[in-house]
Amino acid sequence: MDFFQSQETLTITEWTLRAIVAFFFLVIVAKLLGQRAISQLRLLDFVIALVIGNIIAHPLSDEKLGLKGSVTTTSVLVILYLGGIFMILKWPWFRRLINHAPITIIQDGEILYKGLKKARITIDVLLEELREAKVEDMKKVALAIWEANGKISFFLEPKYEPLTPASLQMEAEPFDLPRTIIKEGKINFEELKQINKDKIWVVSNLERLYQTEAKNVLLATLDKKDNLKVFLYK
């Protein structure tokens, strides 16, 4: 266990053992902290990002430290991380061990206090998430589930869901993502080519509709109906 103690030098094996112990120790610590403390990062992602940043920083700022230890430790951690990802994909029991299972915290408009305690979130956090989801009345929530990434999914009662063309049995136009043809004053010729337009068309329409030039445009988009939307620098 000498690799635990302060040493003048460490062998490759001792560096490897330090990396393995540190990795699993941080996995346990992150698990105990709870997903809210990790924000939207998954458990293994959080651990690897935290550790590698610190490992690489030390030899770059301390001339007495060599790179051998950092390179060895980082390599071991990357292997452990990839192994952990493989195990998550292959074995459900390991996935359940590492990633939290979804927790129901609201059901049929009622708060489940046991769910809040299990997810380690407070009423204040729940209210904040409701506001972010633009849900003004908790009684309208049929189901709220705390997800493994630390966010809460809300499902409203069907009678409170917004009306859609499908619910009214109306036909809707197909989805159309407008193309960006000008960004920060520069014309995107690749996009123009795909929609059979050219620079002359862009220049003439900018002059006709907005009395301006491409260099003055922060963003310009064009949809399938040739609706040109222009946002100028202001």
C-alpha positions, 0 to 999 in steps of 0.5 A: 500500500506504499502508493498511498503514501507520499513518495519521491518517485512512483513506478508505473504500477503504483501510478496505475493503482493510484488511478484505479483507487481514485477513479472508484473513490470518486464514483462513490463520492459522486453517487453519494452527492446525488445527480442534482450536484452533478447537473446534467452530466452522467455519473461516469462523465462527471468523474472522468471530466473532474479527474482528468482536468486536475491530473493534467493541470498539475505537471503543467504548472509544477516544474518538479512534476514529470508527465509520466505519472499524469500520462499513465494515470490518464490512460488508466482512467480512460480505459476504466471509463470506456470499460464502464460505458461498455458495461453500462451498455452490456449489463442492465444490473451495472446500468442500474447500479451507476445510473439512478432509476427514474423516480416519480415525484408527482402523480395525479396532481399530488406531490409524492414526498417519498419521491422527493426525498429519494431524489434529494430535491426540495419543494423549492427546486420542484417549483423552479422546475415547474416554472421552467416547464411553464406549468402554473398549476401543479394540479394539472400534472398527471405525472412528473418523473425525476430523470437520471440526468437530474431534470424533471419530465412533466406530463399534463392531464390530457384535458390541459394539453395544448390543442394540436392539428392532430387533436382537431383532425386538421391537416398540417403542413410538413415540417420545414426547417428554414435554411441559413443563407446569411450569417454574420454578413457572409453569404452561405453559397452551399445552402444557396446551391442546394435550393437553386438560388444564387448571389444575385437573387439574395442581393436583389431581394435584400435590396428590394425588401430591406434596402440593405446589403449582405454585410449588414445582415446578422442572420437571414433564413429562407423557407420552402415558400421563399419567405426571406427573414432578415435580422440586421445588426443593431 
